[in-house]
Amino acid sequence: MTPRDDAALLRTAFALALASAVSLGLARFSYALLLPPMRADLGWSYVTAGAMNTVNAAGYLVGALLMPRAMARLDARTLMLGGGFAAALVLAAHGAVRADAWLYLLRGLAGVASAASFVGGGVLAARLATSPASGGRSGLVLGIYYGGTGLGIVAASAGVPVMVDRSWLGWPPAWMALGALAAVATAITVAGTRSLVAPPMATAHRQPVPLGPMAFGLAGYLMFGLGYIGYMTFIVTLLREQGMAAGVITAFYALLGVGVVASSWLWAGLLQRHRGGRPLAVLNGLLALATVLPVVSHHPLAVFASGALFGSVFLSVVASTTALVRHNLPASAWPAGIAAFTIVFAAGQIVGPVAVGWVADGPGGLLRGLACSAAMLALGAVLAVRQRPFGAATMP
């Protein structure tokens, strides 16, 4: 590739990465930064606070399930951009309401919009990664795309606390600022992805897969969904309750986002070497350690180690299940295999925030809630390590 081709590839990949930044970094994970002031202002219990993220996860599942049908009618770029601008509008609308019912509705709609943006962007990233323009550097393209989530987290951590602290209106202007940021990011994606084409796709024949050979992997991934979302929902609230300074919390969350950006490259070798559940087990175990660190120690070093480790691991767990499917099943069965993992993950992600909130409303508060999250992740590691390679021999 010429330097000009190389620069064009990177510009397109980074433009796509902003779709990931909007759909997950801004539309989902920024909520953790806004939860403490919203909970204080609106008088929420931890269950209510968790339920807001439960509704968001349920909306994402609905959107993901609708995407195959939508992509049979519309091209992936249209869906990605429509989802991005819809997410921007919905995020801004969070700042215009105060009733719980309206906030539940908006969190759900944000989930649906973010699914369209993330899945559509993922299809385009996969097309770009396998095109001649990539020059064989598919890992770089996909790493940039998924690392975009970290860019969104870093942007939110830099802007949200400042908006909340400096506005006499409290948290509503921060939501509006997130909406504006999402709109700008999506506009950049519009300009930077004009060369990408992913026309509507007719639903292809999909080979079913037996779930039995994947049972321990599925169970381990369910535990991941249950455990990780509790941390991402409540960690900032816990740090504020422990008296950590606002600037330190901002730096902590930004470090977590930087870890997300780096994660795609850190674990690529592990995912490539193993056909069984070892990568999922190792990553779940590391997440359990990251989650328990701020429970057992309030020291800033422990807290920052937790954020850096968690950020550098949690999105790679998603990649580990895709790798498990790709290593063990024929290409015709990949959609069914990935769908099975997506469904169990979504179930865990939906239940997890309410479950942790329910525990946190009892004796022990958020410390006990996050300890339960760590226990679920540790159980996920134990289950996943029992997942053996299954391969084509298990197929009917």
Secondary structure, DSSP 8 states (H G I E B T S, - for coil): --HHHHHHHHHHHHHHHHHHIIIIIITTTTHHHHHHHHHHHHT--HHHHHHHHHHHHHHHHHHHHHHHHHHTTS-HHHHHHHHHHHHHHHHHHHTT---HHHHHHHHHHHHHHHHHHHHHHHHHHHHHHTSGGGTT-HHHHHHHHHHHHHHHHHHHHHHHHHHHHH-TT-SHHHHHHHHHHHHHHHHHHHHHTTT---------------SGGGHHHHHHHHHHHHHHHHHHHHHHHHHHHTT--HHHHHHHHHHHHHHHHHHHHHTHHHHHH-SSSHHHHHHHHHHHHHHHHHHH---HHHHHHHHHHHHTTHHHHHHHHHHHHHHHS-GGGHHHHHHHHHHHHHHHHHHHHHHHHHHHTSTTHHHHHHHHHHHHHHHHHHHHTT-----GGG--
